[in-house]
Amino acid sequence: MSDRYQQLVNTPIGKIVSRQIGLPAPVKLERYEPGQAAVTGPVLLGAAPGGRLVREVAQVLAAIEAEVHTPLQDDVRTAAADARIEARVWNAETAGEGETFKAVVFDATGIADSTGLREAHAFFQPTIRRARASGRVILLGTPPDEAASPRQATAQRALEGFVRSMAKEVRRGATAQLVYVGPKAETQIESTLRFYLSPKSAYVSGQVVRIGAGALSPNGLDWERPQAGRVALITGSSRGIGRAIAQVLARDGAHVIGLDVPALESELKETIGELGGSTLLLDILDDDAPAQIADHLLEHHGGVDVIVHNAGVTRDKTLGRMSPEQWDKVIAINLTAPERITEELLARDAIRENGRIVCVSSMSGIAGNAGQANYAASKAGVIGMVHSMAPEVGARRLTINAVAPGFIETQMTAAMPIATREAGRRMNSLAQGGLPVDVAEAIAWYASPASGGLNGTIVRVCGQSLVGA
């Protein structure tokens, strides 16, 4: 459904009126098109003294052929030179008003105590307003629980409040993120940097993710088709977000297996047929559904590389009016079925090495929602499943993660009362609803064979919702 308010405030007259009376003025977000460069403008790279990631960041920027600018810092310029980057010097005091950046990246791992936070302020204070439309701000830190001292842990934890505030201050569709990189995980950052720098992360902002030491990225990975030669199973893939997930993973080279209930056979076959994939018709509530899924994957494909637990339903009622059947249906489909399917696939070694399990949670599972006690419980349970299973799947050289969508423009949100729909669209830092492809792009990032350092993480695809944690 089109966002007519967004269209209105982006007309010449609408821009003037919205500015004068203080209305939200959402801009059209840049989204990825196949073949597009990871970042489409200059990148400013800086670091606090003693940062341990600046060399790895420079190598990624070199790999994506970014135009790099750096302050006059010896360690940063040396890192750029070592990556064979001819970095331009940027001086905040002499820079003209027209000098702006598509991305600003700062290695804050060298901040060892609270006084060192001044380094982050000194770098961003003159640069934050130079972020371009749909620009990217990325802060890199050390996980507080892996810091060298309590003081360093304190300072690194402070970065979360700092970056979430920046995400609310940048304008015109720009975003800001914090990436904690654990010791010995320096080589795992490329997949996450590419995602956060690119238009693929258009509706992700104010997020904190942690990268740990995982499986090494495959040599010679084709970043345009990272799923080439891999098999991906997507539940609930006939329409909406599931359809977008199938399209994006197929674009990335995967053979997609679309799973849905028999009643949606025609829609499923149309969606998956366009992608050259295959279909599996069954009800995930059936007692033997996990075994049927495992049998199919092992018999026809020798296993699976990516499984996306996307199937879900709502049965909204306030708790006092919610029937046992409405409670049971939502919990069974949204939570119990993913548990049962995952346990069966693990028990039968049906997920191949360096495989990915990706779950779809929801902002309702984080913030709760009136009339959705069943749905919120199921989606909070999905987060619990990800956290509790991460150690087990990590030991098998697999990963499990989840996305938590906020307001996404789907058939369900189009049917909302207009007041509820408009409030949902505006109550985030980007002041607009997301699209199904935004969720799909985040899932594709998790599903990449180069994302082995991400395990047990939850990322909100919500434009930095103003409610919830």
C-alpha angles and dihedrals in degrees: 000000000000120000101232093180090058090049091050098050090049093060115097093254093040091055091054095046095045091050094049097049097034100247121160110268108200115191127212106269121230110242130190123272120193111268093021118138117256091243124017103202145025120316124212112212123194139157142194112247110280096022111165099201104053093095093051091046091051090052091053091048089051091050092055091044093237123177101244130202124184137183117247093278115139096213093048094046091046090052090050092048092049088054088052093248118147093214121196118229116246121198116188093203096055101030117121123234091254094060103104136155136224089208137016117198125186128184105214097171090106092065103109103176143005094277088059090063084083086078090065092048093047092052100043102036094076095033109042094082090051093069110119127228109294087009127160132233116190126183120191122204146158119263105258093229089056096047121125094239141009090256092054090047089052093051094046092050089052088064090073094065090042096054095042089054091049089051089058093047102049113089143202097047097311119145139201131208140178119219117192110203117195125221110278090020096092092110091055099068103087099084092049095045092050091050097046094044093050135074087253088085094053096132099035116095141148091024130148118206132175126218118201134181106288140151113319117255114263113262116256095012113184101229091197091056106020093158095056110139093013130114122224127192116200122187119212092018104148098092148001118008092356091056091050091050091052092049094050096046090047089050087054091055105264126140098236123214109197116205124193142136119289091247089068095048097122094048092045094050092047092051098044095036090061088056098048091245133127134248138229117197117202143112111255088212092067113111092236097040096107091050092047090051093049091046091052095047095047096042099045104027108017089243138320135274102196130028120184117195098207105138112112145147140199128218102178122200134132109265095252090057099038114115122220088246092056091049095046096047095055096044092046097052101033100041118004095050095053089048093051095044094048093047091051094049091049093046090054096040089239094145111079125227113285087023125157132224112193123183131195112226124164143229085250087067090056104038102020123228133228110253093019106083090132095046094043091049091051094049093045086051089055088057089049090051091053093049095044097045098043096089093049097047091041089058087056091052091252131114136220123197140151142217121215109205121205123195106347122178103246138135088272095055091042088061093055121108109270095247092052091045094050092047090051092051096049102040096090136071092260091050095221143080122266127236128239089250089062090062091043093053091053090050090049089053091053090044095053116115085229093061097079091125092065112083129148094008131140121205122188115222094198111110087255098304114224091224130063132029 
